[in-house]
Amino acid sequence: MSTVKKTFRIPDMHCSACVMKLEGLEDDLPGVRMVQASYQKQSMVVEFDDGMVSEGEIRKAIRELGYTVEDR
């Protein structure tokens, strides 16, 4: 288990409500330690324990919230 920090590009994030929705993943996904989203930069940084949650699961959760996710 190790802590990973990954930046995702979210091109359709456009307001503070989007930020709040995406930052809620910190509470919704076990293993996610920190989420910092910015609609101005259209990106989010996720710090997670890769022994508890995978990058694929995070991507899936972002898509399930209705957003497009791309590599930064």
mmCIF file of the N, C-alpha and C atoms, coordinates in Angstrom:
data_MODEL
# 
_entry.id   MODEL 
# 
loop_
_atom_site.group_PDB 
_atom_site.id 
_atom_site.type_symbol 
_atom_site.label_atom_id 
_atom_site.label_alt_id 
_atom_site.label_comp_id 
_atom_site.label_asym_id 
_atom_site.label_entity_id 
_atom_site.label_seq_id 
_atom_site.pdbx_PDB_ins_code 
_atom_site.Cartn_x 
_atom_site.Cartn_y 
_atom_site.Cartn_z 
_atom_site.occupancy 
_atom_site.B_iso_or_equiv 
_atom_site.pdbx_formal_charge 
_atom_site.auth_seq_id 
_atom_site.auth_comp_id 
_atom_site.auth_asym_id 
_atom_site.auth_atom_id 
_atom_site.pdbx_PDB_model_num 
ATOM 1   N N  . MET A 1 1  ? 0.833   -1.181 0.000   1.00 0.00 ? 1  MET A N  1 
ATOM 2   C CA . MET A 1 1  ? 0.000   0.000  0.000   1.00 0.00 ? 1  MET A CA 1 
ATOM 3   C C  . MET A 1 1  ? 0.875   1.240  0.000   1.00 0.00 ? 1  MET A C  1 
ATOM 4   N N  . SER A 1 2  ? 0.539   2.137  -0.910  1.00 0.00 ? 2  SER A N  1 
ATOM 5   C CA . SER A 1 2  ? 1.268   3.396  -0.931  1.00 0.00 ? 2  SER A CA 1 
ATOM 6   C C  . SER A 1 2  ? 0.320   4.522  -1.316  1.00 0.00 ? 2  SER A C  1 
ATOM 7   N N  . THR A 1 3  ? 0.695   5.715  -0.925  1.00 0.00 ? 3  THR A N  1 
ATOM 8   C CA . THR A 1 3  ? -0.110  6.882  -1.255  1.00 0.00 ? 3  THR A CA 1 
ATOM 9   C C  . THR A 1 3  ? 0.303   7.395  -2.623  1.00 0.00 ? 3  THR A C  1 
ATOM 10  N N  . VAL A 1 4  ? -0.684  7.609  -3.471  1.00 0.00 ? 4  VAL A N  1 
ATOM 11  C CA . VAL A 1 4  ? -0.464  8.086  -4.828  1.00 0.00 ? 4  VAL A CA 1 
ATOM 12  C C  . VAL A 1 4  ? -1.174  9.428  -4.977  1.00 0.00 ? 4  VAL A C  1 
ATOM 13  N N  . LYS A 1 5  ? -0.543  10.336 -5.687  1.00 0.00 ? 5  LYS A N  1 
ATOM 14  C CA . LYS A 1 5  ? -1.152  11.632 -5.991  1.00 0.00 ? 5  LYS A CA 1 
ATOM 15  C C  . LYS A 1 5  ? -1.283  11.716 -7.507  1.00 0.00 ? 5  LYS A C  1 
ATOM 16  N N  . LYS A 1 6  ? -2.512  11.896 -7.984  1.00 0.00 ? 6  LYS A N  1 
ATOM 17  C CA . LYS A 1 6  ? -2.779  11.889 -9.422  1.00 0.00 ? 6  LYS A CA 1 
ATOM 18  C C  . LYS A 1 6  ? -3.620  13.104 -9.776  1.00 0.00 ? 6  LYS A C  1 
ATOM 19  N N  . THR A 1 7  ? -3.286  13.756 -10.883 1.00 0.00 ? 7  THR A N  1 
ATOM 20  C CA . THR A 1 7  ? -4.069  14.883 -11.391 1.00 0.00 ? 7  THR A CA 1 
ATOM 21  C C  . THR A 1 7  ? -4.901  14.412 -12.574 1.00 0.00 ? 7  THR A C  1 
ATOM 22  N N  . PHE A 1 8  ? -6.195  14.699 -12.512 1.00 0.00 ? 8  PHE A N  1 
ATOM 23  C CA . PHE A 1 8  ? -7.116  14.375 -13.594 1.00 0.00 ? 8  PHE A CA 1 
ATOM 24  C C  . PHE A 1 8  ? -7.635  15.664 -14.212 1.00 0.00 ? 8  PHE A C  1 
ATOM 25  N N  . ARG A 1 9  ? -7.778  15.664 -15.521 1.00 0.00 ? 9  ARG A N  1 
ATOM 26  C CA . ARG A 1 9  ? -8.387  16.806 -16.210 1.00 0.00 ? 9  ARG A CA 1 
ATOM 27  C C  . ARG A 1 9  ? -9.881  16.528 -16.325 1.00 0.00 ? 9  ARG A C  1 
ATOM 28  N N  . ILE A 1 10 ? -10.683 17.504 -15.901 1.00 0.00 ? 10 ILE A N  1 
ATOM 29  C CA . ILE A 1 10 ? -12.142 17.391 -15.949 1.00 0.00 ? 10 ILE A CA 1 
ATOM 30  C C  . ILE A 1 10 ? -12.640 18.558 -16.811 1.00 0.00 ? 10 ILE A C  1 
ATOM 31  N N  . PRO A 1 11 ? -12.701 18.393 -18.147 1.00 0.00 ? 11 PRO A N  1 
ATOM 32  C CA . PRO A 1 11 ? -12.988 19.523 -19.035 1.00 0.00 ? 11 PRO A CA 1 
ATOM 33  C C  . PRO A 1 11 ? -14.388 20.111 -18.895 1.00 0.00 ? 11 PRO A C  1 
ATOM 34  N N  . ASP A 1 12 ? -15.335 19.351 -18.349 1.00 0.00 ? 12 ASP A N  1 
ATOM 35  C CA . ASP A 1 12 ? -16.695 19.869 -18.227 1.00 0.00 ? 12 ASP A CA 1 
ATOM 36  C C  . ASP A 1 12 ? -17.035 20.362 -16.817 1.00 0.00 ? 12 ASP A C  1 
ATOM 37  N N  . MET A 1 13 ? -16.024 20.559 -15.971 1.00 0.00 ? 13 MET A N  1 
ATOM 38  C CA . MET A 1 13 ? -16.233 21.174 -14.651 1.00 0.00 ? 13 MET A CA 1 
ATOM 39  C C  . MET A 1 13 ? -16.219 22.692 -14.867 1.00 0.00 ? 13 MET A C  1 
ATOM 40  N N  . HIS A 1 14 ? -17.313 23.382 -14.446 1.00 0.00 ? 14 HIS A N  1 
ATOM 41  C CA . HIS A 1 14 ? -17.411 24.798 -14.791 1.00 0.00 ? 14 HIS A CA 1 
ATOM 42  C C  . HIS A 1 14 ? -17.848 25.733 -13.663 1.00 0.00 ? 14 HIS A C  1 
ATOM 43  N N  . CYS A 1 15 ? -18.091 25.209 -12.456 1.00 0.00 ? 15 CYS A N  1 
ATOM 44  C CA . CYS A 1 15 ? -18.542 26.108 -11.389 1.00 0.00 ? 15 CYS A CA 1 
ATOM 45  C C  . CYS A 1 15 ? -18.201 25.529 -10.009 1.00 0.00 ? 15 CYS A C  1 
ATOM 46  N N  . SER A 1 16 ? -18.464 26.310 -8.975  1.00 0.00 ? 16 SER A N  1 
ATOM 47  C CA . SER A 1 16 ? -18.139 25.864 -7.617  1.00 0.00 ? 16 SER A CA 1 
ATOM 48  C C  . SER A 1 16 ? -19.004 24.680 -7.183  1.00 0.00 ? 16 SER A C  1 
ATOM 49  N N  . ALA A 1 17 ? -20.216 24.560 -7.740  1.00 0.00 ? 17 ALA A N  1 
ATOM 50  C CA . ALA A 1 17 ? -21.046 23.393 -7.410  1.00 0.00 ? 17 ALA A CA 1 
ATOM 51  C C  . ALA A 1 17 ? -20.395 22.108 -7.931  1.00 0.00 ? 17 ALA A C  1 
ATOM 52  N N  . CYS A 1 18 ? -19.774 22.190 -9.106  1.00 0.00 ? 18 CYS A N  1 
ATOM 53  C CA . CYS A 1 18 ? -19.042 21.041 -9.655  1.00 0.00 ? 18 CYS A CA 1 
ATOM 54  C C  . CYS A 1 18 ? -17.898 20.656 -8.720  1.00 0.00 ? 18 CYS A C  1 
ATOM 55  N N  . VAL A 1 19 ? -17.189 21.664 -8.237  1.00 0.00 ? 19 VAL A N  1 
ATOM 56  C CA . VAL A 1 19 ? -16.069 21.432 -7.330  1.00 0.00 ? 19 VAL A CA 1 
ATOM 57  C C  . VAL A 1 19 ? -16.547 20.687 -6.085  1.00 0.00 ? 19 VAL A C  1 
ATOM 58  N N  . MET A 1 20 ? -17.634 21.169 -5.497  1.00 0.00 ? 20 MET A N  1 
ATOM 59  C CA . MET A 1 20 ? -18.153 20.540 -4.277  1.00 0.00 ? 20 MET A CA 1 
ATOM 60  C C  . MET A 1 20 ? -18.587 19.097 -4.541  1.00 0.00 ? 20 MET A C  1 
ATOM 61  N N  . LYS A 1 21 ? -19.215 18.879 -5.674  1.00 0.00 ? 21 LYS A N  1 
ATOM 62  C CA . LYS A 1 21 ? -19.683 17.539 -6.036  1.00 0.00 ? 21 LYS A CA 1 
ATOM 63  C C  . LYS A 1 21 ? -18.489 16.587 -6.173  1.00 0.00 ? 21 LYS A C  1 
ATOM 64  N N  . LEU A 1 22 ? -17.465 17.022 -6.886  1.00 0.00 ? 22 LEU A N  1 
ATOM 65  C CA . LEU A 1 22 ? -16.293 16.176 -7.104  1.00 0.00 ? 22 LEU A CA 1 
ATOM 66  C C  . LEU A 1 22 ? -15.480 15.981 -5.827  1.00 0.00 ? 22 LEU A C  1 
ATOM 67  N N  . GLU A 1 23 ? -15.367 17.017 -5.011  1.00 0.00 ? 23 GLU A N  1 
ATOM 68  C CA . GLU A 1 23 ? -14.611 16.878 -3.766  1.00 0.00 ? 23 GLU A CA 1 
ATOM 69  C C  . GLU A 1 23 ? -15.317 15.952 -2.780  1.00 0.00 ? 23 GLU A C  1 
ATOM 70  N N  . GLY A 1 24 ? -16.605 15.699 -2.999  1.00 0.00 ? 24 GLY A N  1 
ATOM 71  C CA . GLY A 1 24 ? -17.344 14.742 -2.183  1.00 0.00 ? 24 GLY A CA 1 
ATOM 72  C C  . GLY A 1 24 ? -16.838 13.319 -2.322  1.00 0.00 ? 24 GLY A C  1 
ATOM 73  N N  . LEU A 1 25 ? -16.059 13.056 -3.377  1.00 0.00 ? 25 LEU A N  1 
ATOM 74  C CA . LEU A 1 25 ? -15.482 11.713 -3.546  1.00 0.00 ? 25 LEU A CA 1 
ATOM 75  C C  . LEU A 1 25 ? -14.589 11.342 -2.369  1.00 0.00 ? 25 LEU A C  1 
ATOM 76  N N  . GLU A 1 26 ? -14.034 12.348 -1.712  1.00 0.00 ? 26 GLU A N  1 
ATOM 77  C CA . GLU A 1 26 ? -13.184 12.103 -0.546  1.00 0.00 ? 26 GLU A CA 1 
ATOM 78  C C  . GLU A 1 26 ? -13.957 11.354 0.541   1.00 0.00 ? 26 GLU A C  1 
ATOM 79  N N  . ASP A 1 27 ? -15.239 11.665 0.679   1.00 0.00 ? 27 ASP A N  1 
ATOM 80  C CA . ASP A 1 27 ? -16.070 10.996 1.677   1.00 0.00 ? 27 ASP A CA 1 
ATOM 81  C C  . ASP A 1 27 ? -16.694 9.712  1.144   1.00 0.00 ? 27 ASP A C  1 
ATOM 82  N N  . ASP A 1 28 ? -16.869 9.628  -0.173  1.00 0.00 ? 28 ASP A N  1 
ATOM 83  C CA . ASP A 1 28 ? -17.594 8.514  -0.771  1.00 0.00 ? 28 ASP A CA 1 
ATOM 84  C C  . ASP A 1 28 ? -16.740 7.290  -1.084  1.00 0.00 ? 28 ASP A C  1 
ATOM 85  N N  . LEU A 1 29 ? -15.464 7.487  -1.344  1.00 0.00 ? 29 LEU A N  1 
ATOM 86  C CA . LEU A 1 29 ? -14.604 6.366  -1.736  1.00 0.00 ? 29 LEU A CA 1 
ATOM 87  C C  . LEU A 1 29 ? -13.585 6.059  -0.643  1.00 0.00 ? 29 LEU A C  1 
ATOM 88  N N  . PRO A 1 30 ? -13.681 4.892  -0.027  1.00 0.00 ? 30 PRO A N  1 
ATOM 89  C CA . PRO A 1 30 ? -12.664 4.514  0.962   1.00 0.00 ? 30 PRO A CA 1 
ATOM 90  C C  . PRO A 1 30 ? -11.288 4.471  0.296   1.00 0.00 ? 30 PRO A C  1 
ATOM 91  N N  . GLY A 1 31 ? -10.313 5.018  0.962   1.00 0.00 ? 31 GLY A N  1 
ATOM 92  C CA . GLY A 1 31 ? -8.954  5.037  0.428   1.00 0.00 ? 31 GLY A CA 1 
ATOM 93  C C  . GLY A 1 31 ? -8.567  6.370  -0.184  1.00 0.00 ? 31 GLY A C  1 
ATOM 94  N N  . VAL A 1 32 ? -9.572  7.203  -0.511  1.00 0.00 ? 32 VAL A N  1 
ATOM 95  C CA . VAL A 1 32 ? -9.278  8.538  -1.028  1.00 0.00 ? 32 VAL A CA 1 
ATOM 96  C C  . VAL A 1 32 ? -9.002  9.435  0.170   1.00 0.00 ? 32 VAL A C  1 
ATOM 97  N N  . ARG A 1 33 ? -7.810  9.995  0.195   1.00 0.00 ? 33 ARG A N  1 
ATOM 98  C CA . ARG A 1 33 ? -7.391  10.799 1.351   1.00 0.00 ? 33 ARG A CA 1 
ATOM 99  C C  . ARG A 1 33 ? -7.635  12.286 1.170   1.00 0.00 ? 33 ARG A C  1 
ATOM 100 N N  . MET A 1 34 ? -7.546  12.768 -0.094  1.00 0.00 ? 34 MET A N  1 
ATOM 101 C CA . MET A 1 34 ? -7.678  14.194 -0.346  1.00 0.00 ? 34 MET A CA 1 
ATOM 102 C C  . MET A 1 34 ? -8.109  14.401 -1.794  1.00 0.00 ? 34 MET A C  1 
ATOM 103 N N  . VAL A 1 35 ? -9.045  15.327 -1.991  1.00 0.00 ? 35 VAL A N  1 
ATOM 104 C CA . VAL A 1 35 ? -9.444  15.742 -3.336  1.00 0.00 ? 35 VAL A CA 1 
ATOM 105 C C  . VAL A 1 35 ? -9.418  17.259 -3.358  1.00 0.00 ? 35 VAL A C  1 
ATOM 106 N N  . GLN A 1 36 ? -8.725  17.812 -4.330  1.00 0.00 ? 36 GLN A N  1 
ATOM 107 C CA . GLN A 1 36 ? -8.674  19.265 -4.496  1.00 0.00 ? 36 GLN A CA 1 
ATOM 108 C C  . GLN A 1 36 ? -9.021  19.560 -5.947  1.00 0.00 ? 36 GLN A C  1 
ATOM 109 N N  . ALA A 1 37 ? -10.214 20.118 -6.151  1.00 0.00 ? 37 ALA A N  1 
ATOM 110 C CA . ALA A 1 37 ? -10.685 20.408 -7.501  1.00 0.00 ? 37 ALA A CA 1 
ATOM 111 C C  . ALA A 1 37 ? -10.654 21.904 -7.773  1.00 0.00 ? 37 ALA A C  1 
ATOM 112 N N  . SER A 1 38 ? -10.464 22.260 -9.040  1.00 0.00 ? 38 SER A N  1 
ATOM 113 C CA . SER A 1 38 ? -10.462 23.659 -9.463  1.00 0.00 ? 38 SER A CA 1 
ATOM 114 C C  . SER A 1 38 ? -11.187 23.768 -10.792 1.00 0.00 ? 38 SER A C  1 
ATOM 115 N N  . TYR A 1 39 ? -12.315 24.488 -10.805 1.00 0.00 ? 39 TYR A N  1 
ATOM 116 C CA . TYR A 1 39 ? -13.020 24.636 -12.082 1.00 0.00 ? 39 TYR A CA 1 
ATOM 117 C C  . TYR A 1 39 ? -12.280 25.611 -12.998 1.00 0.00 ? 39 TYR A C  1 
ATOM 118 N N  . GLN A 1 40 ? -11.518 26.542 -12.427 1.00 0.00 ? 40 GLN A N  1 
ATOM 119 C CA . GLN A 1 40 ? -10.734 27.456 -13.259 1.00 0.00 ? 40 GLN A CA 1 
ATOM 120 C C  . GLN A 1 40 ? -9.681  26.687 -14.062 1.00 0.00 ? 40 GLN A C  1 
ATOM 121 N N  . LYS A 1 41 ? -9.060  25.703 -13.428 1.00 0.00 ? 41 LYS A N  1 
ATOM 122 C CA . LYS A 1 41 ? -8.024  24.894 -14.093 1.00 0.00 ? 41 LYS A CA 1 
ATOM 123 C C  . LYS A 1 41 ? -8.612  23.670 -14.771 1.00 0.00 ? 41 LYS A C  1 
ATOM 124 N N  . GLN A 1 42 ? -9.899  23.406 -14.521 1.00 0.00 ? 42 GLN A N  1 
ATOM 125 C CA . GLN A 1 42 ? -10.583 22.216 -15.036 1.00 0.00 ? 42 GLN A CA 1 
ATOM 126 C C  . GLN A 1 42 ? -9.797  20.949 -14.710 1.00 0.00 ? 42 GLN A C  1 
ATOM 127 N N  . SER A 1 43 ? -9.359  20.880 -13.447 1.00 0.00 ? 43 SER A N  1 
ATOM 128 C CA . SER A 1 43 ? -8.608  19.708 -13.028 1.00 0.00 ? 43 SER A CA 1 
ATOM 129 C C  . SER A 1 43 ? -8.864  19.409 -11.555 1.00 0.00 ? 43 SER A C  1 
ATOM 130 N N  . MET A 1 44 ? -8.515  18.200 -11.171 1.00 0.00 ? 44 MET A N  1 
ATOM 131 C CA . MET A 1 44 ? -8.595  17.831 -9.766  1.00 0.00 ? 44 MET A CA 1 
ATOM 132 C C  . MET A 1 44 ? -7.426  16.939 -9.415  1.00 0.00 ? 44 MET A C  1 
ATOM 133 N N  . VAL A 1 45 ? -6.905  17.147 -8.216  1.00 0.00 ? 45 VAL A N  1 
ATOM 134 C CA . VAL A 1 45 ? -5.812  16.351 -7.688  1.00 0.00 ? 45 VAL A CA 1 
ATOM 135 C C  . VAL A 1 45 ? -6.417  15.413 -6.652  1.00 0.00 ? 45 VAL A C  1 
ATOM 136 N N  . VAL A 1 46 ? -6.108  14.141 -6.781  1.00 0.00 ? 46 VAL A N  1 
ATOM 137 C CA . VAL A 1 46 ? -6.613  13.139 -5.851  1.00 0.00 ? 46 VAL A CA 1 
ATOM 138 C C  . VAL A 1 46 ? -5.425  12.430 -5.221  1.00 0.00 ? 46 VAL A C  1 
ATOM 139 N N  . GLU A 1 47 ? -5.419  12.383 -3.905  1.00 0.00 ? 47 GLU A N  1 
ATOM 140 C CA . GLU A 1 47 ? -4.409  11.628 -3.165  1.00 0.00 ? 47 GLU A CA 1 
ATOM 141 C C  . GLU A 1 47 ? -5.121  10.413 -2.593  1.00 0.00 ? 47 GLU A C  1 
ATOM 142 N N  . PHE A 1 48 ? -4.604  9.223  -2.916  1.00 0.00 ? 48 PHE A N  1 
ATOM 143 C CA . PHE A 1 48 ? -5.305  8.013  -2.503  1.00 0.00 ? 48 PHE A CA 1 
ATOM 144 C C  . PHE A 1 48 ? -4.344  6.884  -2.161  1.00 0.00 ? 48 PHE A C  1 
ATOM 145 N N  . ASP A 1 49 ? -4.856  5.945  -1.391  1.00 0.00 ? 49 ASP A N  1 
ATOM 146 C CA . ASP A 1 49 ? -4.116  4.748  -1.013  1.00 0.00 ? 49 ASP A CA 1 
ATOM 147 C C  . ASP A 1 49 ? -4.416  3.683  -2.058  1.00 0.00 ? 49 ASP A C  1 
ATOM 148 N N  . ASP A 1 50 ? -3.420  3.357  -2.881  1.00 0.00 ? 50 ASP A N  1 
ATOM 149 C CA . ASP A 1 50 ? -3.669  2.432  -3.986  1.00 0.00 ? 50 ASP A CA 1 
ATOM 150 C C  . ASP A 1 50 ? -3.895  0.989  -3.540  1.00 0.00 ? 50 ASP A C  1 
ATOM 151 N N  . GLY A 1 51 ? -3.760  0.727  -2.259  1.00 0.00 ? 51 GLY A N  1 
ATOM 152 C CA . GLY A 1 51 ? -4.104  -0.589 -1.737  1.00 0.00 ? 51 GLY A CA 1 
ATOM 153 C C  . GLY A 1 51 ? -5.583  -0.702 -1.387  1.00 0.00 ? 51 GLY A C  1 
ATOM 154 N N  . MET A 1 52 ? -6.259  0.447  -1.325  1.00 0.00 ? 52 MET A N  1 
ATOM 155 C CA . MET A 1 52 ? -7.677  0.462  -0.962  1.00 0.00 ? 52 MET A CA 1 
ATOM 156 C C  . MET A 1 52 ? -8.591  0.838  -2.132  1.00 0.00 ? 52 MET A C  1 
ATOM 157 N N  . VAL A 1 53 ? -8.087  1.655  -3.042  1.00 0.00 ? 53 VAL A N  1 
ATOM 158 C CA . VAL A 1 53 ? -8.893  2.107  -4.179  1.00 0.00 ? 53 VAL A CA 1 
ATOM 159 C C  . VAL A 1 53 ? -7.961  2.268  -5.380  1.00 0.00 ? 53 VAL A C  1 
ATOM 160 N N  . SER A 1 54 ? -8.458  1.901  -6.549  1.00 0.00 ? 54 SER A N  1 
ATOM 161 C CA . SER A 1 54 ? -7.623  2.000  -7.749  1.00 0.00 ? 54 SER A CA 1 
ATOM 162 C C  . SER A 1 54 ? -7.928  3.276  -8.523  1.00 0.00 ? 54 SER A C  1 
ATOM 163 N N  . GLU A 1 55 ? -7.010  3.639  -9.388  1.00 0.00 ? 55 GLU A N  1 
ATOM 164 C CA . GLU A 1 55 ? -7.231  4.799  -10.252 1.00 0.00 ? 55 GLU A CA 1 
ATOM 165 C C  . GLU A 1 55 ? -8.470  4.575  -11.115 1.00 0.00 ? 55 GLU A C  1 
ATOM 166 N N  . GLY A 1 56 ? -8.669  3.354  -11.568 1.00 0.00 ? 56 GLY A N  1 
ATOM 167 C CA . GLY A 1 56 ? -9.843  3.020  -12.377 1.00 0.00 ? 56 GLY A CA 1 
ATOM 168 C C  . GLY A 1 56 ? -11.144 3.238  -11.622 1.00 0.00 ? 56 GLY A C  1 
ATOM 169 N N  . GLU A 1 57 ? -11.162 2.896  -10.344 1.00 0.00 ? 57 GLU A N  1 
ATOM 170 C CA . GLU A 1 57 ? -12.368 3.107  -9.528  1.00 0.00 ? 57 GLU A CA 1 
ATOM 171 C C  . GLU A 1 57 ? -12.647 4.600  -9.354  1.00 0.00 ? 57 GLU A C  1 
ATOM 172 N N  . ILE A 1 58 ? -11.591 5.383  -9.218  1.00 0.00 ? 58 ILE A N  1 
ATOM 173 C CA . ILE A 1 58 ? -11.755 6.837  -9.089  1.00 0.00 ? 58 ILE A CA 1 
ATOM 174 C C  . ILE A 1 58 ? -12.311 7.410  -10.386 1.00 0.00 ? 58 ILE A C  1 
ATOM 175 N N  . ARG A 1 59 ? -11.745 6.985  -11.514 1.00 0.00 ? 59 ARG A N  1 
ATOM 176 C CA . ARG A 1 59 ? -12.236 7.437  -12.822 1.00 0.00 ? 59 ARG A CA 1 
ATOM 177 C C  . ARG A 1 59 ? -13.717 7.078  -13.003 1.00 0.00 ? 59 ARG A C  1 
ATOM 178 N N  . LYS A 1 60 ? -14.081 5.864  -12.615 1.00 0.00 ? 60 LYS A N  1 
ATOM 179 C CA . LYS A 1 60 ? -15.461 5.412  -12.734 1.00 0.00 ? 60 LYS A CA 1 
ATOM 180 C C  . LYS A 1 60 ? -16.385 6.281  -11.879 1.00 0.00 ? 60 LYS A C  1 
ATOM 181 N N  . ALA A 1 61 ? -15.963 6.592  -10.653 1.00 0.00 ? 61 ALA A N  1 
ATOM 182 C CA . ALA A 1 61 ? -16.771 7.422  -9.757  1.00 0.00 ? 61 ALA A CA 1 
ATOM 183 C C  . ALA A 1 61 ? -16.961 8.822  -10.334 1.00 0.00 ? 61 ALA A C  1 
ATOM 184 N N  . ILE A 1 62 ? -15.920 9.376  -10.955 1.00 0.00 ? 62 ILE A N  1 
ATOM 185 C CA . ILE A 1 62 ? -16.021 10.697 -11.588 1.00 0.00 ? 62 ILE A CA 1 
ATOM 186 C C  . ILE A 1 62 ? -17.037 10.643 -12.725 1.00 0.00 ? 62 ILE A C  1 
ATOM 187 N N  . ARG A 1 63 ? -16.946 9.605  -13.566 1.00 0.00 ? 63 ARG A N  1 
ATOM 188 C CA . ARG A 1 63 ? -17.896 9.459  -14.678 1.00 0.00 ? 63 ARG A CA 1 
ATOM 189 C C  . ARG A 1 63 ? -19.320 9.272  -14.169 1.00 0.00 ? 63 ARG A C  1 
ATOM 190 N N  . GLU A 1 64 ? -19.478 8.536  -13.071 1.00 0.00 ? 64 GLU A N  1 
ATOM 191 C CA . GLU A 1 64 ? -20.812 8.314  -12.510 1.00 0.00 ? 64 GLU A CA 1 
ATOM 192 C C  . GLU A 1 64 ? -21.432 9.611  -11.988 1.00 0.00 ? 64 GLU A C  1 
ATOM 193 N N  . LEU A 1 65 ? -20.592 10.587 -11.641 1.00 0.00 ? 65 LEU A N  1 
ATOM 194 C CA . LEU A 1 65 ? -21.089 11.902 -11.229 1.00 0.00 ? 65 LEU A CA 1 
ATOM 195 C C  . LEU A 1 65 ? -21.484 12.766 -12.439 1.00 0.00 ? 65 LEU A C  1 
ATOM 196 N N  . GLY A 1 66 ? -21.191 12.262 -13.645 1.00 0.00 ? 66 GLY A N  1 
ATOM 197 C CA . GLY A 1 66 ? -21.592 12.966 -14.857 1.00 0.00 ? 66 GLY A CA 1 
ATOM 198 C C  . GLY A 1 66 ? -20.502 13.773 -15.526 1.00 0.00 ? 66 GLY A C  1 
ATOM 199 N N  . TYR A 1 67 ? -19.248 13.514 -15.165 1.00 0.00 ? 67 TYR A N  1 
ATOM 200 C CA . TYR A 1 67 ? -18.135 14.286 -15.729 1.00 0.00 ? 67 TYR A CA 1 
ATOM 201 C C  . TYR A 1 67 ? -17.253 13.438 -16.621 1.00 0.00 ? 67 TYR A C  1 
ATOM 202 N N  . THR A 1 68 ? -16.594 14.115 -17.540 1.00 0.00 ? 68 THR A N  1 
ATOM 203 C CA . THR A 1 68 ? -15.591 13.500 -18.399 1.00 0.00 ? 68 THR A CA 1 
ATOM 204 C C  . THR A 1 68 ? -14.268 13.568 -17.655 1.00 0.00 ? 68 THR A C  1 
ATOM 205 N N  . VAL A 1 69 ? -13.482 12.512 -17.711 1.00 0.00 ? 69 VAL A N  1 
ATOM 206 C CA . VAL A 1 69 ? -12.179 12.516 -17.037 1.00 0.00 ? 69 VAL A CA 1 
ATOM 207 C C  . VAL A 1 69 ? -11.094 12.174 -18.054 1.00 0.00 ? 69 VAL A C  1 
ATOM 208 N N  . GLU A 1 70 ? -10.030 12.980 -18.046 1.00 0.00 ? 70 GLU A N  1 
ATOM 209 C CA . GLU A 1 70 ? -8.908  12.782 -18.956 1.00 0.00 ? 70 GLU A CA 1 
ATOM 210 C C  . GLU A 1 70 ? -7.625  12.811 -18.154 1.00 0.00 ? 70 GLU A C  1 
ATOM 211 N N  . ASP A 1 71 ? -6.563  12.252 -18.726 1.00 0.00 ? 71 ASP A N  1 
ATOM 212 C CA . ASP A 1 71 ? -5.257  12.383 -18.095 1.00 0.00 ? 71 ASP A CA 1 
ATOM 213 C C  . ASP A 1 71 ? -4.793  13.811 -18.234 1.00 0.00 ? 71 ASP A C  1 
ATOM 214 N N  . ARG A 1 72 ? -4.076  14.272 -17.235 1.00 0.00 ? 72 ARG A N  1 
ATOM 215 C CA . ARG A 1 72 ? -3.569  15.644 -17.229 1.00 0.00 ? 72 ARG A CA 1 
ATOM 216 C C  . ARG A 1 72 ? -2.345  15.705 -18.087 1.00 0.00 ? 72 ARG A C  1 
# 
